[in-house]
Amino acid sequence: MTTSNPGERLGLLGRKVGMMRIFTDYGDAIPVTVLDVSNNRVTQVKTAEADGYAALQVTFGERKASRVSKPEAGHLAKAGAEAGAVLKEFRVTADVAAEYKPGAQIPVGVFAVGQLVDVQGTSIGKGFTGTIKRHNFSSQRASHGNSRSHNVPGSISMAQDPGRVFPGKKMSGQLGNVTTTTQNLDIVRIDEARQLLLVRGAVPGAKNGHVVVRPAVKAPAKAATKGAN
């Protein structure tokens, strides 16, 4: 599914199930990530007349009623949709927004086999790490006079002028646990019965992590529409 404006892309919310491999008719093994995108339900349809722009607000997953605030519970009750674990908005064209009503489900059929997609998720957190590992630097010499300075960044500042460390210097700190996007992943297979997407390669995050799947924004026109006809 493609639109004229790259920012207007209807996607799906989902959960990373895990990785596996599938085989082609020629016996080639393809590593794929399985994404559960079932039960994506519309909680609000925004229009240019009422909100200034067209968009679909979508939720995915489940949440206990005791964990839902009263304003959100009223908002969901108005749409006739159950509370979900994730709530996100997709900017779409007015024609696409008119196709859905609050409470409706978005099927996995909005994507097609062979289509390129961008998958966004939260990368696995690795805690506090050193400079070498965090920024993929090369370590120092392991011998020839190097003492206790093998896996350290070395000098971080300058001489008396300016005599300080500039802001933004790459140093030790938290690694991972950030929102990241993997672009131009190929949809290899779609399981419509179980509402699963199988995309080639790895996507950000750990198992059971929430992801956002959108049509690729940087995909060539031919590749983006591949398999859609």
C-alpha positions as CSV (number, residue, x, y, z in Angstrom):
1,M,0.0,0.0,0.0
2,T,1.5,3.3,-1.1
3,T,0.5,6.9,-0.9
4,S,1.6,10.1,-2.7
5,N,3.0,11.6,0.5
6,P,5.6,9.5,2.3
7,G,4.3,10.8,5.7
8,E,0.8,9.4,4.9
9,R,1.3,5.7,5.5
10,L,-1.2,3.3,7.1
11,G,0.7,0.7,9.1
12,L,0.0,-1.9,11.7
13,L,1.0,-2.4,15.3
14,G,2.3,-5.7,16.4
15,R,4.4,-8.0,18.5
16,K,7.7,-9.6,17.7
17,V,7.1,-13.3,18.1
18,G,10.7,-14.4,17.2
19,M,12.9,-15.6,14.4
20,M,12.8,-18.7,12.2
21,R,13.7,-19.8,8.7
22,I,11.7,-20.8,5.7
23,F,12.8,-22.6,2.6
24,T,12.1,-21.6,-1.0
25,D,11.2,-24.0,-3.8
26,Y,14.9,-24.1,-4.7
27,G,15.9,-25.2,-1.2
28,D,17.4,-21.8,-0.1
29,A,17.0,-20.9,3.6
30,I,15.6,-17.4,4.3
31,P,15.9,-16.0,7.9
32,V,12.7,-14.3,8.8
33,T,11.2,-12.5,11.8
34,V,7.6,-13.4,12.7
35,L,5.4,-10.4,13.6
36,D,1.9,-10.8,15.1
37,V,-0.2,-8.0,13.8
38,S,-3.6,-9.4,14.8
39,N,-6.6,-7.4,16.0
40,N,-5.5,-3.9,15.1
41,R,-8.6,-1.9,15.9
42,V,-9.4,1.7,15.1
43,T,-10.1,3.9,18.2
44,Q,-10.5,7.2,16.4
45,V,-10.9,8.5,12.8
46,K,-9.5,12.0,12.5
47,T,-10.6,14.2,9.6
48,A,-9.3,17.5,8.1
49,E,-12.7,19.2,9.0
50,A,-12.7,18.2,12.6
51,D,-9.0,17.9,13.5
52,G,-7.1,19.7,10.8
53,Y,-5.6,16.5,9.3
54,A,-6.6,12.9,8.4
55,A,-5.4,10.1,10.6
56,L,-6.3,6.8,12.1
57,Q,-5.7,6.1,15.8
58,V,-5.1,2.4,16.3
59,T,-4.6,0.2,19.3
60,F,-3.1,-3.3,19.6
61,G,-2.9,-5.9,22.4
62,E,-4.7,-6.2,25.7
63,R,-4.8,-4.2,28.9
64,K,-6.7,-4.8,32.2
65,A,-9.6,-2.5,32.8
66,S,-8.0,-1.5,36.1
67,R,-5.0,-0.1,34.2
68,V,-7.0,2.2,32.0
69,S,-7.6,5.8,33.1
70,K,-11.1,7.1,33.1
71,P,-10.6,9.6,30.2
72,E,-9.1,6.9,28.1
73,A,-11.8,4.4,29.1
74,G,-14.4,6.9,27.9
75,H,-12.6,7.5,24.7
76,L,-12.4,3.8,23.9
77,A,-16.0,3.2,24.9
78,K,-17.1,5.9,22.5
79,A,-15.3,4.0,19.7
80,G,-16.6,0.7,20.9
81,A,-13.0,-0.7,21.1
82,E,-11.3,-2.7,23.9
83,A,-8.3,-1.2,25.6
84,G,-4.9,-2.2,24.1
85,A,-1.3,-2.3,25.3
86,V,-0.2,0.1,22.5
87,L,-1.9,3.2,21.0
88,K,-0.6,4.9,18.0
89,E,-1.7,7.3,15.2
90,F,-1.1,6.9,11.5
91,R,-1.3,9.9,9.2
92,V,-3.3,8.8,6.1
93,T,-5.1,10.3,3.2
94,A,-8.7,11.4,3.5
95,D,-9.8,8.5,1.2
96,V,-8.1,5.9,3.4
97,A,-9.6,7.5,6.6
98,A,-13.1,7.3,5.0
99,E,-12.7,3.6,4.6
100,Y,-12.7,2.9,8.4
101,K,-15.0,3.5,11.3
102,P,-14.2,3.5,15.0
103,G,-14.1,0.0,16.3
104,A,-13.2,-1.5,12.9
105,Q,-10.2,-3.8,12.5
106,I,-7.4,-3.2,10.1
107,P,-6.6,-6.5,8.3
108,V,-3.1,-7.8,7.5
109,G,-4.1,-7.5,3.9
110,V,-3.0,-3.8,3.9
111,F,0.4,-5.3,3.1
112,A,1.4,-7.6,0.3
113,V,4.0,-10.3,-0.3
114,G,7.1,-8.7,-1.7
115,Q,6.4,-5.3,-0.3
116,L,9.2,-3.4,1.5
117,V,8.4,-2.2,5.0
118,D,10.0,-0.2,7.8
119,V,9.8,-1.8,11.3
120,Q,10.2,0.3,14.4
121,G,10.8,-1.1,17.8
122,T,12.8,-0.6,21.1
123,S,16.3,-2.1,20.9
124,I,17.4,-4.5,23.5
125,G,18.9,-2.7,26.5
126,K,22.5,-3.7,27.4
127,G,23.0,-1.5,30.4
128,F,26.0,0.6,31.2
129,T,28.8,-0.2,28.8
130,G,32.3,1.1,28.1
131,T,33.3,3.4,25.3
132,I,34.8,0.7,23.1
133,K,31.7,-1.5,23.1
134,R,29.2,1.3,23.1
135,H,30.6,3.1,20.0
136,N,32.3,0.1,18.3
137,F,35.7,1.7,18.7
138,S,39.0,-0.2,18.1
139,S,40.9,-1.1,21.2
140,Q,44.5,0.0,21.9
141,R,47.6,-2.1,21.5
142,A,47.7,-5.3,23.5
143,S,51.5,-5.2,24.0
144,H,54.6,-3.1,23.4
145,G,54.5,-0.8,26.4
146,N,50.7,-0.6,26.8
147,S,49.9,-1.1,30.5
148,R,46.3,-1.3,31.7
149,S,45.1,0.8,28.7
150,H,43.9,-2.0,26.3
151,N,40.2,-1.4,26.2
152,V,39.9,2.3,27.2
153,P,39.2,5.3,25.1
154,G,42.4,7.1,25.8
155,S,42.7,10.9,25.9
156,I,39.4,12.6,25.7
157,S,40.3,16.3,26.0
158,M,42.7,18.8,24.4
159,A,45.6,21.0,25.4
160,Q,45.4,24.1,27.5
161,D,43.4,25.7,24.7
162,P,40.5,25.0,24.8
163,G,41.3,22.9,27.9
164,R,37.9,21.2,28.1
165,V,35.9,18.3,26.8
166,F,33.4,19.3,24.1
167,P,29.7,18.3,24.7
168,G,28.7,15.2,22.8
169,K,32.0,13.4,23.3
170,K,31.5,9.7,22.7
171,M,32.1,8.1,26.1
172,S,30.7,5.4,28.4
173,G,27.0,5.1,29.1
174,Q,23.8,3.3,28.5
175,L,23.7,1.1,25.4
176,G,20.4,0.1,23.7
177,N,16.9,0.6,25.0
178,V,16.2,3.3,22.4
179,T,13.6,3.6,19.6
180,T,15.1,2.5,16.3
181,T,13.9,1.6,12.9
182,T,15.1,-1.0,10.4
183,Q,14.2,0.0,6.9
184,N,13.4,-1.8,3.6
185,L,12.6,-5.2,5.0
186,D,11.0,-7.6,2.5
187,I,7.7,-9.3,3.4
188,V,8.4,-12.9,2.5
189,R,5.1,-14.5,3.6
190,I,1.7,-13.5,5.0
191,D,-0.4,-15.8,7.2
192,E,-3.9,-14.3,6.9
193,A,-5.5,-16.9,9.1
194,R,-3.3,-16.1,12.1
195,Q,-2.6,-12.5,11.1
196,L,1.2,-13.0,10.9
197,L,3.8,-11.1,8.8
198,L,7.1,-12.9,8.0
199,V,9.8,-10.4,7.0
200,R,13.3,-11.1,5.8
201,G,16.0,-10.4,8.4
202,A,16.0,-9.0,11.9
203,V,13.9,-6.3,13.5
204,P,14.6,-4.2,16.6
205,G,13.8,-5.4,20.0
206,A,13.5,-8.6,22.1
207,K,10.9,-11.3,21.8
208,N,7.3,-10.1,22.7
209,G,8.4,-6.5,22.1
210,H,6.0,-4.2,20.4
211,V,6.7,-3.0,16.9
212,V,5.3,-0.6,14.3
213,V,5.2,-1.8,10.7
214,R,4.8,0.8,7.9
215,P,5.3,0.8,4.2
216,A,9.0,1.7,3.4
217,V,9.5,5.4,3.0
218,K,12.8,5.1,1.1
219,A,11.8,2.1,-1.1
220,P,12.0,2.6,-4.9
221,A,8.6,2.9,-6.5
222,K,8.8,-0.5,-8.2
223,A,9.9,-2.3,-5.1
224,A,7.3,-0.7,-2.9
225,T,4.5,-1.8,-5.2
226,K,5.9,-5.3,-5.8
227,G,3.3,-7.9,-5.3
228,A,0.5,-5.4,-4.7
229,N,-1.1,-6.1,-8.1
